[in-house]
Amino acid sequence: MDETRNIIIVGGGFAGTTLAQKLDGALAAGYELVLISEESYATFHPILPEAVGASIFPEQVVAPIHQMLSRGRFIMGRVSAIDPAAKTLTCSTLAGELRLSYEHLVLAFGNRARLDLIPGLAEHALPLKTVGDAVHIRNVVLRRMAQIELESDRGLRRRLGHFVVIGGGFSGVEVAGELVDCLKSIRRYYPRVTANEIRVTVLQDQHRLLLELTERLGTAAKHSLAARSVDVRVGTKAVSISAEAVTLADGAVLQSATMICTIGTRPNALVENLGLPIEHGRVVVNGDLSVKDMPGPWRSGIARRCRMRMTASSRHRLHNSPCAKRAVSQPTWSRRFPAGRRKHLIIARAGQWRRSVT
C-alpha cells in the first residue's frame, strides 16, 4: 500500500492534464501528484476529423503526457475500482495490479462511445473517438477508392463510393467536410473513378445541424456542405444499418458500404459504479460543482448537468458549446474553492457543459 498523501487525477484529457499542469510543482510538502491514464498521450479530439481527411498527420492530434509533468508521477493504466470510504483505488497497469491511497481524487476521464442506439451500428459503422479510429477511417476510404477502380458492377461501384455520416453535430459536420475535400483531392490518383461515383451524405435526426450553436451558424454549415455537393438530410433518422445499406425511418434505403458514426456516448463504468446521480447521461451537480444530494463529490465538464439559478443576462448562455476552453477553465475554477470545502472526492470532466434552470 502506498502511504503517500496522493492527489490522484484519473484521465488524461483536457480537464485532467490542465489540472495536473496547474498542480505540478505547486503542492505543499508531503503531497504527491499522480496522473493515471489509459494512454500515454492526450488526444485533441476537436481535430480528429482533420486526421480523417489527411489535412494533418495523426501525431499532430496527440501530445505526450510525460512532457506535461516535471514533478508529478504518471501511471499508464486503467482504474478498475474505487473505494471512497477507504480512499483507495485499484489500477491495472502493464506491471500488474496496483493499489493506491489518495487524499483527493479527481475523475477526469471522458465518456465512452455508445454503439447500441441503432440496430447494426456496432457491427457495421465506424466510430470516431480516438486517433486510431481516425486513421482506420482514412484507410477504409483509401481502400474503397482502390476497390472502385477494380470493380465493373455499376451498383457496387456506387455503393462503395457512398460515404454516410450519421450525426449532424460538430464531429459529423467536420468529418463530412473533411471527407468530401479529401475525396476531391485524391480522385485524380484514381483515374477510373468518376466524380458522380463519389458521394457523401450526412444524416441528422434533428431539425438542423449543430444544435449546440445558433440556428444561423447551423444553417451556414448546411449551406457550406451543400455547396461542396454533400447531401445533408436534416430531420432524417436511421433506423437500421447493414453492411450494404442504411435504412431510414421513412422506409428509404441508402446503399452504402461505409457508415461513420459520430453519435452516442455513455458514462464511464466507474461513474455508474460509484452510484452518482445521473440525468440524461450526465452527473447532476449544483452551481458550485458539488454533486447533487451527495456530500463530497465535485464534478465539471461534459458529463455533468449543472443546476443553478440563471439571471436574465445569462439565459442566452443556457446551452454552452462543447469546446476545449470549457475543459481547461473548469480545473482552474475548482482550485478557487476554500481548502476546507474540498472533499475527498473531486470529480472533473473535459468538454461541454449544460445548465438547467432551477
C-alpha positions in Angstrom: 0.0 0.0 0.0 1.3 3.4 -0.9 1.1 5.6 2.2 2.0 8.9 0.4 -0.6 11.6 0.6 -1.6 11.5 -3.1 -3.7 13.8 -5.1 -4.7 11.5 -7.9 -6.2 12.6 -11.3 -7.8 9.8 -13.3 -7.9 10.7 -17.0 -5.6 12.4 -19.5 -8.0 14.6 -21.3 -8.4 18.4 -21.3 -9.5 18.7 -17.7 -7.1 16.1 -16.3 -4.0 17.4 -18.0 -4.8 21.0 -17.4 -5.4 20.5 -13.7 -2.2 18.3 -13.5 -0.1 21.1 -15.1 -1.5 23.7 -12.6 -0.8 21.5 -9.6 2.5 20.1 -10.8 5.2 21.6 -8.5 2.7 23.7 -6.6 1.7 21.2 -3.9 2.6 21.6 -0.3 5.3 19.3 1.3 4.1 15.8 1.9 1.8 15.7 -1.1 2.4 14.0 -4.4 0.6 14.5 -7.7 -0.3 11.3 -9.6 -2.0 11.3 -13.1 -3.4 8.0 -14.3 -4.5 7.5 -17.9 -5.1 4.5 -20.2 -2.9 6.1 -22.9 0.5 7.8 -22.6 -0.8 10.8 -24.6 -3.6 13.3 -24.5 -5.8 13.5 -27.6 -7.1 16.7 -29.0 -10.5 15.4 -30.1 -11.7 18.5 -31.9 -9.3 18.0 -34.7 -9.8 14.2 -35.2 -11.8 14.9 -38.4 -8.8 16.7 -39.8 -6.8 13.4 -39.3 -9.6 11.6 -41.1 -9.3 13.9 -44.1 -5.5 13.8 -44.1 -5.3 17.6 -43.5 -2.9 16.8 -40.6 -0.8 13.9 -39.5 -2.1 11.6 -36.8 0.8 12.5 -34.5 -0.4 16.1 -34.6 -3.6 15.2 -32.8 -1.8 13.9 -29.6 0.5 15.2 -27.0 2.7 13.1 -24.7 1.6 13.3 -21.1 5.1 12.7 -19.8 6.2 16.0 -21.3 3.5 17.9 -19.4 4.7 16.9 -15.9 8.0 17.9 -14.3 7.5 16.7 -10.8 4.3 14.7 -10.8 4.1 11.0 -11.4 2.4 9.5 -14.5 1.0 6.0 -14.4 -0.3 4.3 -17.6 -3.1 2.1 -16.6 -6.9 1.7 -16.2 -8.7 2.3 -12.9 -10.8 -0.8 -12.2 -12.2 0.0 -8.8 -12.5 2.9 -6.3 -13.3 2.6 -2.6 -14.3 6.1 -1.4 -14.7 5.0 2.2 -11.1 3.7 2.4 -9.9 6.3 0.0 -8.1 3.8 -2.2 -8.3 2.8 -5.9 -7.2 -0.2 -7.9 -5.4 0.3 -11.2 -4.5 -2.3 -13.8 -1.1 -1.5 -15.3 1.5 -3.1 -17.6 3.2 -4.4 -14.5 0.1 -5.9 -12.9 -2.5 -4.6 -10.4 -1.6 -1.5 -8.4 -3.4 -0.2 -5.4 -3.0 3.5 -4.3 -4.3 5.6 -1.5 -5.4 9.1 -2.0 -6.1 12.3 -0.1 -8.1 13.8 -3.0 -9.4 12.1 -6.2 -10.2 13.8 -9.5 -12.1 11.7 -12.0 -11.4 13.4 -15.4 -11.9 10.6 -17.8 -14.2 11.0 -20.9 -17.3 9.2 -22.0 -17.3 6.0 -24.0 -18.8 5.5 -27.4 -22.3 4.1 -27.4 -23.0 1.9 -30.4 -26.3 0.4 -29.4 -28.5 3.3 -30.4 -29.3 1.9 -33.9 -29.5 -1.8 -34.8 -26.4 -2.8 -36.7 -24.4 0.3 -35.6 -21.9 -1.6 -33.6 -21.3 -4.2 -36.3 -21.1 -2.1 -39.4 -20.4 1.6 -38.5 -17.0 3.2 -37.9 -16.8 5.2 -34.7 -14.7 8.3 -34.3 -13.4 8.6 -30.7 -9.7 8.0 -30.9 -6.8 8.8 -33.2 -6.7 5.1 -34.1 -10.3 5.5 -35.2 -9.4 8.4 -37.4 -6.5 6.5 -39.1 -8.7 3.5 -39.6 -11.5 5.6 -41.3 -8.9 7.2 -43.5 -7.5 3.8 -44.6 -11.0 2.4 -45.2 -11.7 5.4 -47.5 -8.5 4.7 -49.5 -9.4 1.0 -49.8 -12.9 1.9 -51.1 -11.3 4.1 -53.8 -8.9 1.3 -54.8 -11.7 -1.2 -55.0 -14.0 1.0 -57.1 -11.3 1.1 -59.8 -11.2 -2.7 -59.9 -15.0 -3.3 -59.9 -17.1 -3.5 -63.0 -20.6 -3.7 -61.5 -22.1 -0.2 -61.5 -24.3 -0.7 -58.5 -21.4 -2.0 -56.4 -19.2 0.9 -57.5 -21.8 3.4 -56.4 -22.3 1.7 -53.1 -18.5 1.7 -52.4 -18.3 5.4 -53.3 -21.2 6.4 -51.0 -20.0 7.5 -47.5 -22.7 8.1 -44.9 -22.0 10.2 -41.8 -24.5 9.6 -39.0 -24.9 12.6 -36.8 -25.0 16.4 -37.5 -23.1 17.7 -34.5 -19.6 19.1 -34.5 -17.9 15.8 -35.4 -20.4 14.8 -38.1 -20.3 18.2 -39.9 -16.5 18.4 -39.7 -16.0 14.8 -40.8 -18.3 15.3 -43.8 -16.4 18.5 -44.8 -13.0 16.9 -44.4 -14.1 13.7 -46.2 -15.6 15.5 -49.3 -12.5 17.7 -49.6 -10.2 14.7 -49.2 -12.1 12.7 -51.8 -12.0 15.6 -54.3 -8.2 16.0 -53.9 -7.3 12.3 -54.2 -9.6 11.4 -57.0 -7.0 12.4 -59.6 -4.9 9.5 -58.4 -7.8 7.1 -59.3 -8.5 7.8 -63.0 -11.0 5.0 -63.3 -13.2 6.6 -60.6 -15.6 9.2 -61.9 -16.9 12.2 -59.9 -20.5 11.0 -59.9 -19.5 7.7 -58.3 -18.4 9.6 -55.1 -21.0 10.8 -52.6 -21.0 12.0 -49.0 -24.3 12.1 -47.1 -25.0 13.5 -43.6 -28.0 12.1 -41.6 -29.2 14.3 -38.8 -32.4 13.3 -37.0 -32.9 16.8 -35.6 -34.4 19.8 -37.4 -31.0 21.4 -38.1 -27.2 20.9 -37.9 -25.1 21.9 -34.9 -27.7 22.2 -32.2 -25.1 23.5 -29.8 -24.7 26.7 -31.9 -27.2 29.3 -33.0 -29.6 28.5 -35.9 -27.8 31.0 -38.1 -24.5 29.1 -37.8 -26.2 25.7 -38.2 -27.8 27.0 -41.5 -24.5 28.4 -42.7 -22.8 25.0 -42.1 -25.6 23.2 -44.1 -25.1 25.7 -47.0 -21.3 25.2 -46.9 -21.6 21.5 -47.1 -24.3 21.6 -49.8 -22.1 23.9 -51.9 -19.4 21.1 -51.8 -22.0 18.6 -53.0 -22.6 17.0 -49.6 -26.2 15.6 -49.3 -27.4 17.0 -46.0 -30.6 15.4 -44.7 -32.0 17.0 -41.6 -35.0 15.5 -39.8 -33.9 12.1 -41.1 -33.4 9.2 -38.8 -31.5 6.0 -39.5 -33.4 3.0 -38.0 -31.1 0.1 -39.1 -27.7 -0.4 -40.6 -26.3 -3.4 -42.5 -23.0 -4.0 -44.3 -24.5 -2.7 -47.5 -27.2 0.0 -46.6 -28.7 2.4 -44.2 -32.5 2.1 -43.7 -34.3 5.4 -42.8 -37.4 5.9 -40.7 -39.5 6.8 -43.8 -38.6 3.4 -45.4 -36.0 4.8 -47.8 -32.7 2.8 -48.2 -29.3 4.4 -48.8 -26.9 2.0 -50.4 -23.5 2.4 -48.8 -20.5 0.3 -47.8 -19.1 2.9 -45.4 -21.0 4.4 -42.4 -19.3 6.7 -40.0 -20.8 7.1 -36.6 -20.5 10.4 -34.7 -23.4 10.0 -32.3 -23.9 8.4 -29.0 -21.9 8.4 -25.7 -22.3 6.6 -22.4 -20.9 7.4 -19.0 -17.8 5.7 -17.9 -18.5 2.5 -15.9 -16.7 3.9 -12.9 -19.3 6.8 -12.7 -22.1 4.3 -12.7 -20.5 2.0 -10.1 -20.0 4.9 -7.7 -23.7 5.5 -7.7 -23.6 9.2 -8.6 -26.9 10.8 -9.6 -27.1 10.7 -13.4 -29.5 12.6 -15.6 -29.5 12.3 -19.4 -26.2 10.5 -19.1 -24.6 13.3 -17.0 -23.8 13.6 -13.4 -26.1 16.1 -11.8 -24.2 18.9 -9.9 -25.1 22.1 -8.1 -24.0 25.5 -9.1 -20.8 25.1 -7.1 -19.9 21.8 -8.9 -20.8 19.7 -5.9 -22.7 16.5 -6.8 -26.4 16.9 -6.2 -27.7 15.3 -2.9 -24.4 13.7 -2.2 -21.8 15.4 0.1 -18.3 15.2 -1.1 -18.1 14.7 -4.8 -17.4 17.5 -7.3 -18.0 17.4 -11.0 -17.4 19.5 -14.1 -17.5 19.3 -17.8 -19.1 17.1 -20.5 -20.7 14.6 -18.2 -22.2 17.0 -15.7 -25.6 18.6 -15.7 -25.4 21.9 -13.7 -28.4 23.1 -11.8 -28.1 26.8 -11.0 -30.2 29.9 -10.9 -30.0 31.9 -14.1 -30.1 35.7 -14.4 -31.8 37.4 -17.3 -28.4 38.3 -18.7 -27.1 34.7 -18.6 -30.2 32.9 -20.1 -28.8 33.2 -23.6 -25.9 31.0 -22.5 -28.2 28.2 -21.3 -26.5 25.8 -23.7 -22.8 26.2 -23.9 -21.0 24.7 -26.8 -18.7 21.7 -26.2 -15.2 23.1 -26.6 -11.7 22.9 -25.1 -11.9 26.3 -23.4 -14.6 24.9 -21.1 -12.5 22.0 -20.1 -9.3 24.0 -19.4 -11.2 26.7 -17.4 -13.0 24.3 -15.1 -10.0 22.9 -13.3 -8.9 26.5 -12.5 -12.4 27.2 -11.2 -12.3 24.1 -8.9 -9.0 25.4 -7.4 -10.7 28.6 -6.2 -12.8 26.8 -3.6 -11.5 27.2 0.0 -9.4 24.2 1.1 -12.0 23.4 3.8 -14.7 22.8 1.2 -12.6 20.4 -0.9 -13.9 17.0 -0.1 -12.1 13.7 -0.6 -13.6 13.0 -4.0 -13.3 15.7 -6.6 -14.8 15.0 -10.0 -13.9 16.8 -13.2 -14.8 16.2 -16.8 -13.5 17.6 -20.1 -15.7 19.1 -22.8 -19.1 20.6 -22.9 -21.4 21.5 -20.0 -25.1 22.3 -19.8 -27.0 24.3 -17.3 -30.6 23.8 -16.3 -32.8 26.3 -14.6 -34.0 25.5 -11.0 
